[in-house]
Amino acid sequence: MAIRQDEEVAPNRYRAASGRYYEDFTVGDVYEHRPGRTVTQQDNAWFTLLTMNTHPLHFDEEYAKGTEFGKPLVCSPLTLAILVGMSVSDVSEQAIANLGWKEIALVAPVFPGDTLYAESEVLQKRRSKSRPNAGIVTVKTLGRNQHGEKVCVFERSMLIPMRVSDVD
């Protein structure tokens, strides 16, 4: 695995490197995304209102008490969004484009107050047929809560640039 190096932008002055180029990915590598992220009820209420999700299970505590969960659930697209966001610095901060997500599975509920942790495994990579200076990288991201329980898993493919110096 290639280690990202800070870029020297002037003598004795460095800028943090961020993201990976196509060449930095190796099938089988796993990136642990840290820090974790605790999801609050405020996050949950804001997200449900921003997205116009009117299901009371996400923001009406009295309604939620009467469900099998007994308390509000975090809106599942928020869980997915947080896990994707956690992975950006490791897998897609250099990306030209997201190409798609698939096999999204929400395997356990997430509640306000839960802390999410994520990791991504590189499943495959190949050079782009239409862009000679880029490749397609597919990762599988797994999200767990503070108890180590799997809560979400999905695959994501991205168009990742190659280093300019590596392309003729």
Number of C-alpha atoms within 10 A of each C-alpha: 10 10 8 14 11 12 12 12 9 8 6 6 9 12 11 10 13 17 17 23 23 22 16 14 22 16 14 12 13 18 16 17 20 14 11 17 17 17 19 15 18 11 14 22 19 13 17 21 13 9 10 9 13 11 12 15 20 24 23 15 14 13 15 17 13 11 11 7 12 13 19 24 20 25 22 17 13 17 21 20 10 19 26 20 14 24 22 16 16 19 29 23 16 19 23 13 14 14 13 11 14 11 10 14 13 17 12 12 18 22 21 19 13 18 18 26 25 26 20 27 20 21 18 15 20 12 17 15 10 8 11 12 17 24 22 21 27 23 26 20 25 20 25 21 21 14 9 11 14 18 21 23 21 19 19 22 23 22 25 28 22 20 14 10 6 8 9 6
